[in-house]
Amino acid sequence: MKKGTKDLSSYQRLKQENERLRNDIYTLIQKPETAKAITLKEQYKIQYDQIEAIMFGGRIINKTTFGGIFSAITPNKG
């Protein structure tokens, strides 16, 4: 019976994540034109775009008032 993620130790969760990432890499390299590979690519792209938008501001140029976390902690020059 498969344990839930709450029942796993941090090492076991790390092993599961490592296995998932290896499977994702295999799919992206060996089967790049499959629906699964395209879906994986878009999921990772969305994830990294969200991180970048939070850290550096919105993705749409001149359409956002939020400049990201870095703009809030970096002193203005000028």
N, C-alpha and C positions, 0 to 999 in steps of 0.2 A: 504494500500500500504506500502510495506517495505521500510524503509529509507536506504539510502546508509550510509556507515560507516562514511563519512565525515560530515553527517548531525546529527550524534549522539553526545551526550555529553560524556565526559570521563566516567561518571558513567554508562551510557547506554552501552558503549563499554565494560566496565569492567563486567557488568552483562552478556553481550553476551559471552565474553570469559569464564566466570565462567560456564555458561550453556554448552558451547562446551566442556570444560574440564570435567565436570560432565558426559556428554554423552560419552566422550572417556573412562573415568574410568569405567562406567557401561558396555560398550562394551568389554573392556579388562577383566573385572572380570566375567561377566555373560555369555559372548560368546567368550571365548578365542580362539577357533579353527576356527572361521569364517574368511573369506577373509578380511573383514573390520578390525577385531582385529589384524590380522597379518600385514596388511598395516599400521595401526596406530602404532604398535610397531616398525616397520622399520622406519617410519617417525620420531618418537621420537629418535630412536637410531642414525639416521643420524644427526639429529639436535644436540644432545649432543656430538657426535663424532666431529662435526665441531667446537663446542665451545672448547672442550678439545684440539684439534689440534691447534687452534689459541692461546690458553693460554699457552700450554705446549710444543708445537711442533708437528711435523708430527706423524701420527699413525704407520708408517712403521719404525721399528727399524733400525738405521744406514743407512737409505736411504734418509735422509733429511738434509739440511743445516740450516733450520730454526728451532730454538730451542724454539719458542713460545715467547709470550709477556713477561712472567715472566723471561725468561733468559736474555732478553734485559734490564730489570730493576733491576735484582739481581746482586750484585757484585760477581765477580769470587773469589772463595776461593782457594788459592794455589799459 
